């Protein structure tokens, strides 16, 4: 995440959306294109603070996005392109996924 995002979280708290998933078999060019588009789009959303994501060779992945408040998370959930991407994910790209929304009370790190 950006330094600015870390300062925002420290100053007033925030929320983390934890998306864990297991990709379906096979490589799908549409998935890669959609993921790229979603990253571009989410970066423009009010209240979005940053994101970290990783996927293993076994298809299991985790993405943690940080947000200023719950209203920002809800607005992203209902964004039309994001809603379509979720629909495609259920139908074509994921065996299963789980979404958790958590309150961030503290953040610290080492670099």
N, C-alpha and C positions, 0 to 999 in steps of 0.2 A: 504494500500500500504506500501511498505517498506520504511524505512528512506532514503535509497539511491535513490529511485524513487522520493521522495518528493524533495530532493536536486536537482536532475536533472531538475525537472519541474521549481523550483524556479530560477535556474541559467539561463536556456535558453528557457523557455516556453515549450510547448508541445501541444499535441492534446488529446481530449477525444472523444471516440466513445461511444455514448449512445444508447443502444439497449433496447427498450421497447417492451414487447410482452405479448400476452395472449395465454396461453397453451390451446390446445384442450382437450376435456374431456377424462378421463381415464388415468391410470398410464401405462407407457410404459418403460419396462426395458431397451430397446435399447436407449431410450432418456437419461436415467441416465448414461449408459455406454459411450454414445457419449459425453455427457457433461463433464464427467471425463476425457476422452481422449483429448477433445478440451482444457481443462484447462492445462493439461500436455504439450500439443503441443504449445499452445500460450506462455507459460512461457519460452519456448526456442527460441522464435522469436526475431531477432535483432530489437531493438527499442522499445520493449514492456517494460513498466514501472510498471504495476500493474493493479489490477482489483478489483472491489467491485460488489457484486451481491446479489439480494434479490427477493424472490417470495412470494406472498401472498396466502392464502388458496383459494382465488377466481381464481387463475391461472394467475393473472397479475404479471409481473415481470419487473425488470430493472437491467441491467448490464452496468457498466461504466468501460471501459478499457482506460488506459492512454498510450500514445505512444510518442516517441521522435519526430517523423516527419510524414508527410503524406505518404512518400515513404514506411515507415514501415507498415502503415495501408494498403496500396494497396498490398504490398507483402503478408500480412496475408489474405486479401480478396481472393487472387488468389492461395493460398496454396491448393493443390488438396484435402486433407482430409477435410479442412474447407469448400471448395466449395461443397463437397458431403454432409457434415453435414447441410449446408444451404438448399440444395435441399431436404433432408429428412425433415427438419423443415417445409418447405413450404407444402410438401405433407402430412405429418403425425402429426406433433407435435404442430403447432401453428395455432390459428384461424387468427391471424394477428400479424405483427410486424413492427416496425419503427426503422430505423437507422439514427442517427444524428452525424455528425462530427463537433466538435467545437474546436476552438483555446483556450488553457488555458493561461490566462494572469497572473493569480495570484492564489496561493493556501495557505491556512492557516487553523489552527484548534486548538483544545483544547484537552488535555488528562489529 
